[in-house]
Amino acid sequence: MALASPTLVRVSGLWYDDGNIVFQAESSLFRVSLGVLAAHSPIFDDLLKLPQSQDQEMYEDCPLMVLHDKAEDLANFLRAVYYCGFFEPPPSKTTIDIVAGVLRLSTKYEVSYLRQHALRHLDTLMCNTLQDFDALKSKKTIQSTESFSFFIADLVHEMDLPWLLPPFLYNCTLNIKKVAMGHTYRGEERCMNSSQQLACVKALQPLEKWYKGDILGFLYWTDVDGCESPAQCDEGRLKLACSSFDAHHCALVPFSGLIGENVRDFVCTTCCTASRDAHSAARDALWEALPGLFGLPPWETLRALREHALTSSDASSEMEPIKTTTRPEIEDESEPPLSLFH
Ligand SMILES: [Zn+2]
């Protein structure tokens, strides 16, 4: 039975006249080689081996299969399979939409090497140590977008990648209005899942307490051992304390970013050094406590989960990717007849 619908659109670059299956996702059509996909995916390999059904739905002369995937995700996934350079591992750059689409469908269709690439890109956003956090700008391969932390929090929840959560949930708490009221991504209104909303709200008060009590504790010192000018330093600390350190926005900011290089204008060298050391220790302690503030397992457990995900993807990715730059592999005519999911 031919399917006729004026709303269906063939996706440019993913419509091969010699393809032997047509996938429909939303209103998009993709004509590709099932053999190429089967070479990477045990799911498609099983599909290839099934006997053809009598009432197979067709699109023109080609078997049609409707997939319940987002068209954008499927397009990015198929481009990653077919096009060299479209989705290379880090340090190549990519976008969060491509990573999300490839991660979803490489997980669903068990294409290990693409899932591995996606996880490695997300890993460039990963900071399970404070040093990673500080070095993040130089290593990340995915550009930030609007509501980026909220997008990642959603993706992490959907794909069960909890080791990425602490820094992103922390970032979400910096915009509690979006936590409570939702955010916009590419024009679409979205809302965090309720468990993450609750985790962010519960973390707010401890974060504030940690920030004002520990991170900024040095601003309220008096009688510092070895201080060269106690009266001036006390006055300097008072001025700094009266500066605007809103909410907990600067809780994880390094000392130089928090106070600025002009701290020596306010306190003596001894006080400056002691303040920097105390701030650094408090910041380290907050970082270690961060997962627990969101009800997550400790860093040690999260690091082990990450390690397992990356190495298990590696271990199951035994096959080298087969890619074409212009067209799919030509299928062997002796292949078993096509059949489709029902
Ligand atoms: Zn001093």
Residues whose N, C-alpha, C, O or C-beta is under 5 A from the ligand:
A	BS01	ZN	C227 E228 S229 C233 V267 C268 C271
